[in-house]
Amino acid sequence: ERFTNINLSKLNNITAGKIYNSVLEKERKGVYLGSTVQVIPHVTDEIKSMILKAAKDKDISIVEIGGTVGDIESLPFLEAIRQLQLELGKENTLFVHLTYVPYIAVAGELKTKPTQHSVRELRAIGIQPDIIVCRSEVSLPENVKSKIAMFCNVKPSHVISVHDVDYIYKIPLFLKAQNLDKIIVENFNLNYKEPDLSKWEDIVSTLENLQDSVNIAIVGKYIKLKDAYKSLIEALIHAGIENKLKVNMLWFDSENLDEKDLENIDGILIPGGFGERGIEGKTKALNYGRTNNIPTFGICLGMQLMAVEFARNVLGFKDANSTEFEPDTENPVIDIMEDQKNIENMGGTMRLGAYECLIKENTKAHEIYQQTLIYERHRHRYEFNNKYKDAFEKSGFLASGIYPKKSLVEILELQNHRWYIGCQFHPEFKSKPFKAHKLFASFVKNAYIYKKERS
């Protein structure tokens, strides 16, 4: 989504769980008329059906099969795309295989054997890659490309090198330089048109020539695995591009947070999460941001903890909490949604996807969005308890964004603060390199203003 600058739907995310669930439901309904349900043809047919459904009315569909060739989990998917090529014709399909080419720094040598073995596994199940994209620490020289081409039965020009870069947004330029776009277009017998990559060039130029920076503290539970916050990281980079600022992300484990860690911070970001572990550290960071007038951004659980911290330290409800962490609290400022209370199965029952949000005029949120109706993506089960809404608003913590159909609080903002905003949704999922999400852009901008005022 970030690279193609489009928003996809649930049709574009096909998981093994969805496939098996659909197959089992069909079997229970008698669709297979009592036949023995097998991986081939039932599971593979379901995979093909979902791929074609997502590709309906599209000129070109890009289908990514995750996992590693040879692993048992990916075999039904690989078999399905083998069958698809047979059914659609070679002129309408193209196999691109992404492989890893290790670089042995001590010897200064690139090893092609893993790629050769991976392609051999694919060919054994009937798939011949048309293009091989090689990930490596360094750029592949021509002799290595030729070696891979010979042993993997592809043209040397169809071996594409993608080496490590400091900014991922350089990759489209590297791929274009190796004519990957032209190779794909010619395979489908389409007219080739020289693409305009000036926007990508501008982004790379901006990132390489940033003169000023801001320090953003990210107080999270999963910081040892940065990929858990991949969309968040990219959204902050996008905000930096828009504001022409380098965003220095400083990571703090919410279980071991000391307020001294936040002394030279320009902005505090509290991301989402689940479970009780580390919430007191996040709450401590929010208190520090609120009382010291530091730009502070809470997302999902972050917004919920903003409400908990405010209820405890401003409204005087010392035992205020979320029922996710303390089911019997006397002041459940965050509670499970009404339509979730009788749900026993936890899987696939959260409030997921895009929902509308009405933004009140004359609020920071309205100033940021410049519109009253927005749609944002969600992934949560707990929500702000509206029984406390009046008390919050009388003390200056305004519910500036509401889901109108059920009056659910979507955005909270502190009025007498430079920038203290929480949102129940995940704005990072809609941020793009060409257009940073408005909340992130505003957050980084205000963090920089705060930095300049301090200096």
C-alpha positions in Angstrom: 0.0 0.0 0.0 2.8 2.4 0.9 4.6 1.9 -2.4 1.6 1.8 -4.7 -0.1 4.6 -2.9 -3.5 2.8 -2.8 -5.7 1.5 0.0 -6.5 -2.2 -0.2 -9.4 -4.2 1.3 -9.7 -7.5 3.2 -9.9 -9.3 -0.2 -6.2 -8.5 -0.7 -5.1 -10.4 2.4 -5.4 -14.1 1.9 -4.2 -16.2 4.8 -4.1 -20.0 5.3 -6.6 -19.5 8.2 -9.1 -17.9 5.9 -8.6 -20.6 3.3 -9.1 -23.5 5.7 -12.0 -21.8 7.4 -13.7 -21.3 4.1 -13.1 -24.9 3.0 -14.4 -26.3 6.3 -17.5 -24.1 6.1 -18.2 -25.3 2.6 -17.8 -29.0 3.7 -20.3 -28.4 6.5 -22.8 -26.9 4.1 -22.5 -29.9 1.8 -20.9 -28.0 -1.1 -18.5 -30.9 -1.8 -21.4 -33.4 -1.6 -19.7 -35.7 0.8 -16.4 -36.0 -1.1 -13.2 -36.4 0.9 -11.8 -32.9 1.5 -8.2 -32.8 0.3 -5.5 -30.2 -0.1 -5.7 -30.8 -3.9 -8.2 -29.9 -5.3 -10.2 -28.3 -2.5 -7.7 -26.1 -0.7 -5.8 -25.1 -3.9 -9.1 -24.3 -5.7 -10.1 -22.1 -2.8 -6.8 -20.3 -3.0 -7.2 -19.7 -6.7 -10.8 -18.5 -6.2 -9.7 -15.9 -3.7 -6.8 -14.7 -5.9 -9.1 -14.3 -8.9 -11.7 -12.6 -6.7 -9.2 -10.0 -5.6 -7.9 -9.6 -9.2 -11.4 -9.0 -10.7 -11.7 -6.0 -12.9 -7.9 -5.2 -12.5 -5.4 -4.9 -15.4 -2.6 -6.5 -13.5 -2.6 -8.2 -10.1 0.5 -8.7 -8.0 0.3 -11.9 -5.9 2.9 -12.3 -3.1 3.3 -15.8 -1.6 5.1 -15.4 1.7 7.2 -18.0 3.4 10.2 -20.0 2.2 10.2 -22.4 -0.8 10.2 -26.0 0.5 8.3 -25.3 3.8 5.2 -27.3 4.1 3.0 -24.2 4.9 3.5 -22.6 1.5 3.2 -25.7 -0.7 -0.6 -25.4 -1.3 -0.2 -21.8 -2.3 2.7 -22.6 -4.7 0.7 -25.5 -6.2 -2.3 -23.1 -6.6 -0.2 -20.5 -8.6 1.3 -23.3 -10.7 -2.2 -24.3 -11.7 -3.2 -20.7 -12.3 -0.4 -20.3 -14.9 -1.7 -23.5 -16.6 -5.2 -22.1 -16.7 -4.5 -18.5 -17.6 -1.6 -19.1 -20.0 2.0 -18.2 -19.8 1.3 -15.0 -21.7 -0.9 -13.8 -18.8 1.3 -14.8 -15.9 4.8 -14.1 -14.7 6.8 -15.7 -11.8 9.2 -13.5 -9.9 11.2 -15.3 -7.3 12.8 -13.3 -4.4 15.9 -15.0 -3.0 18.7 -14.2 -0.5 22.3 -14.1 -1.6 24.5 -14.2 1.5 27.7 -12.1 1.5 30.6 -13.5 3.4 32.4 -10.4 4.4 35.6 -12.1 5.6 36.1 -13.7 2.2 34.5 -10.9 0.2 32.4 -13.5 -1.5 28.7 -13.8 -2.6 27.2 -17.3 -2.2 24.7 -18.3 -4.9 24.0 -21.9 -3.7 20.9 -20.9 -1.6 19.4 -19.3 -4.7 20.2 -22.3 -6.9 18.6 -24.7 -4.4 15.5 -22.5 -3.9 14.9 -22.4 -7.7 15.5 -26.2 -7.9 12.8 -26.7 -5.3 10.4 -24.5 -7.3 11.2 -26.3 -10.6 10.6 -29.6 -8.9 7.0 -28.6 -8.3 6.5 -27.2 -11.8 7.3 -23.5 -11.4 10.1 -21.9 -13.5 10.9 -18.4 -12.3 10.9 -15.8 -15.1 12.7 -13.2 -13.0 14.9 -13.7 -10.0 15.3 -10.8 -7.6 18.3 -11.2 -5.3 18.5 -9.6 -1.9 22.0 -9.1 -0.5 24.1 -6.9 1.6 26.0 -5.7 -1.5 25.2 -5.1 -5.1 25.6 -8.2 -7.3 28.4 -7.9 -10.0 27.7 -9.1 -13.5 29.6 -12.4 -13.2 27.5 -13.4 -10.2 24.3 -12.5 -12.1 25.5 -14.6 -15.0 26.2 -17.5 -12.8 22.7 -17.3 -11.2 21.1 -17.0 -14.7 22.9 -20.1 -16.0 22.1 -22.4 -13.1 18.6 -21.1 -12.6 17.6 -21.1 -16.3 16.8 -17.4 -16.8 18.2 -14.6 -18.9 21.1 -12.6 -17.2 19.0 -9.4 -17.7 16.3 -11.1 -15.6 18.5 -11.4 -12.5 17.8 -8.3 -10.5 20.1 -7.1 -7.7 18.6 -5.4 -4.6 21.2 -4.6 -2.0 20.9 -3.0 1.4 20.2 0.7 1.4 19.8 3.3 4.1 16.3 4.3 2.9 13.9 1.7 1.4 12.5 4.4 -0.9 15.6 4.1 -3.1 14.5 0.6 -4.2 12.0 1.7 -6.9 14.9 3.7 -8.5 17.2 0.7 -8.4 14.6 -1.6 -9.9 14.0 0.9 -12.7 17.7 1.2 -13.4 17.8 -2.6 -14.0 14.7 -2.4 -16.4 12.5 -4.5 -14.2 9.4 -2.6 -15.3 10.2 -3.0 -19.0 10.8 -6.7 -18.6 7.5 -7.2 -16.9 5.5 -5.1 -19.4 7.1 -6.8 -22.4 6.3 -10.2 -20.9 2.6 -9.3 -21.0 2.9 -7.8 -24.5 1.8 -4.4 -23.3 3.0 -1.0 -24.6 5.9 0.3 -22.6 5.6 3.8 -21.3 8.6 5.5 -19.6 7.5 6.0 -15.9 7.8 9.3 -14.1 9.8 8.5 -11.0 10.4 12.2 -10.1 8.3 11.8 -6.8 10.6 9.0 -5.7 13.7 11.0 -6.6 12.3 13.9 -4.6 11.7 11.7 -1.6 15.2 10.3 -1.7 16.7 13.7 -2.2 14.8 15.1 0.8 15.9 12.2 3.0 19.5 12.6 2.0 19.6 16.3 2.6 17.8 16.8 5.9 19.4 19.5 7.9 17.4 19.5 11.1 15.9 16.8 13.3 13.5 16.0 16.2 13.8 13.4 18.9 10.7 11.2 19.4 10.5 8.8 22.3 8.6 5.7 21.5 7.5 3.9 24.7 6.5 0.4 23.8 6.2 -3.2 24.9 7.6 -4.9 21.9 10.7 -2.8 21.2 13.0 -5.8 20.9 11.2 -6.7 17.7 11.1 -3.4 15.7 9.0 -5.0 13.0 6.1 -5.0 15.4 6.1 -1.2 14.9 7.0 -1.2 11.1 4.0 0.9 10.0 4.6 3.3 12.9 8.3 3.7 11.9 7.4 4.4 8.3 4.6 6.9 9.3 7.1 8.9 11.3 9.6 8.9 8.4 6.7 10.1 6.1 6.0 12.9 8.6 9.7 13.8 8.6 9.7 13.9 4.8 6.7 16.3 4.8 8.3 18.5 7.4 11.8 18.1 6.0 13.0 16.8 9.3 15.0 13.8 10.3 13.0 11.9 12.9 15.3 10.3 15.5 13.3 7.5 17.1 14.5 6.7 20.6 13.1 3.4 21.9 12.2 2.9 25.6 10.9 -0.3 27.1 7.7 0.5 29.0 8.7 -2.0 31.7 11.9 -0.2 32.6 11.1 3.5 32.0 12.7 6.3 34.0 11.4 9.8 33.7 15.0 11.0 33.3 15.0 9.2 29.9 12.5 11.7 28.6 14.3 14.9 29.6 15.7 15.8 26.1 12.8 14.5 24.1 10.8 16.6 21.7 7.8 14.4 21.5 6.4 11.3 23.1 4.6 8.5 21.2 2.7 5.7 23.0 1.8 3.0 20.4 -0.8 0.2 20.7 -0.5 -3.1 22.4 -2.4 -5.8 24.3 -2.2 -7.0 27.9 -1.2 -5.6 31.3 2.6 -5.9 30.9 4.3 -2.5 30.7 1.2 -0.3 31.1 2.4 1.6 34.2 5.6 2.7 32.3 3.4 4.0 29.4 1.2 5.8 31.9 4.2 7.3 33.6 5.4 8.6 30.2 2.0 10.1 29.5 1.9 11.8 32.8 5.3 13.3 32.0 4.2 14.5 28.6 1.0 16.0 30.0 2.5 17.8 32.9 5.5 19.1 31.0 3.5 20.3 28.0 5.5 18.0 25.6 3.8 17.0 22.3 2.3 13.6 23.1 0.6 11.1 20.8 -1.3 8.1 22.0 -2.5 5.4 19.6 -5.1 2.7 20.4 -3.9 1.5 23.8 -2.0 4.7 24.0 -5.2 6.7 23.9 -6.8 4.4 26.5 -4.0 5.0 28.9 -4.2 8.7 28.3 -7.8 8.4 29.7 -6.6 6.3 32.6 -3.8 8.7 33.5 -6.1 11.7 33.3 -8.8 10.1 35.4 -6.3 9.2 38.1 -4.3 12.4 38.3 -6.7 15.1 37.3 -10.2 13.8 38.1 -9.1 12.1 41.3 -10.2 8.6 40.5 -7.1 6.9 42.0 -8.3 3.4 41.1 -9.3 4.3 37.5 -8.3 1.6 35.1 -9.2 -0.4 32.0 -11.3 -3.6 32.6 -8.7 -5.3 30.3 -6.2 -5.0 33.2 -8.5 -4.8 36.2 -12.0 -6.3 35.5 -13.4 -5.3 38.9 -12.2 -1.7 39.0 -14.7 0.7 40.5 -13.8 3.4 37.8 -13.6 1.6 34.4 -12.8 4.6 32.3 -11.9 2.1 29.6 -14.3 -0.8 29.2 -15.1 -3.6 26.7 -17.5 -2.6 24.1 -21.2 -3.6 24.6 -21.3 -5.8 21.5 -18.1 -7.6 22.7 -19.3 -8.5 26.2 -21.0 -11.8 25.3 -18.4 -13.0 22.9 -16.5 -16.1 24.0 -14.3 -16.7 21.0 -11.5 -14.2 20.9 -10.3 -15.0 17.3 -11.6 -12.7 14.5 -14.1 -10.9 16.8 -12.3 -7.5 17.4 -13.5 -4.3 15.9 -11.5 -4.4 12.7 -11.2 -2.3 9.6 -12.3 1.2 8.5 -15.0 3.1 10.5 -16.2 6.6 10.1 -15.4 9.3 12.6 -17.1 12.7 13.0 -14.8 15.4 14.1 -16.0 18.4 16.1 -15.3 21.8 14.7 -13.1 24.3 16.6 -10.8 21.5 17.9 -7.2 20.6 17.2 -8.4 17.4 15.4 -10.5 19.5 13.0 -7.6 21.9 12.5 -5.4 19.0 11.6 -7.8 17.1 9.3 -9.5 20.2 7.9 -12.7 18.1 7.5 -15.5 16.8 9.7 -15.9 13.2 8.4 -13.0 10.8 8.2 -12.5 7.1 7.9 -9.7 5.3 9.8 -8.6 1.7 10.4 -9.2 0.0 13.7 -8.1 -3.1 15.7 -9.4 -3.1 19.2 -11.9 -4.6 21.6 -11.9 -2.0 24.4 -13.3 1.6 24.2 -13.6 4.8 26.2 -16.4 4.6 28.8 -18.9 7.3 27.9 -20.1 7.5 31.5 -17.0 9.5 32.2 -17.2 11.7 29.1 -18.8 14.8 30.8 -16.3 14.7 33.7 -13.4 14.6 31.2 -14.8 17.4 29.0 -15.5 19.7 32.0 -11.8 19.3 33.0 -10.6 20.1 29.4 -10.1 16.6 28.0 -12.3 16.8 24.9 -13.8 13.9 22.9 -13.2 15.6 19.5 -13.8 12.6 17.3 -16.9 10.3 17.6 -18.1 7.2 15.8 -21.7 8.5 15.2 -23.6 5.2 15.0 -22.6 4.1 18.5 -21.2 7.3 20.0 -17.8 5.7 20.5 -15.0 8.0 21.3 -12.4 8.0 18.5 -10.2 11.0 19.4 -9.4 12.6 22.7 -7.5 15.9 23.0 -6.3 18.0 25.9 -7.4 21.6 25.3 -4.9 23.5 27.4 -1.9 21.7 26.0 0.3 22.4 23.0 -0.3 18.9 21.5 -1.8 16.0 23.5 -3.9 13.8 21.3 -5.0 10.2 21.5 -6.8 8.2 18.8 -8.5 4.8 19.1 -7.7 4.0 15.5 -4.3 3.3 13.8 -3.4 6.2 11.6 -0.1 4.7 10.7 -1.9 2.2 8.5 -2.9 5.0 6.1 0.3 6.9 5.9 2.1 7.1 2.6 5.6 8.3 1.6 3.9 10.8 -0.9 1.4 12.0 1.7 2.1 11.6 5.4 -0.9 11.0 7.7 -2.1 14.3 9.0 -1.9 13.3 12.6 1.7 12.2 12.3 2.7 15.2 10.2 1.1 17.6 12.8 2.8 15.7 15.7 6.3 15.9 14.2 5.7 19.5 13.3 4.7 20.4 16.8 7.6 18.4 18.3 9.9 20.5 16.2 8.2 23.8 17.3 8.6 22.6 20.9 12.3 21.9 20.3 12.9 25.4 18.8 11.1 27.0 21.8 13.3 25.1 24.3 16.5 26.1 22.5 
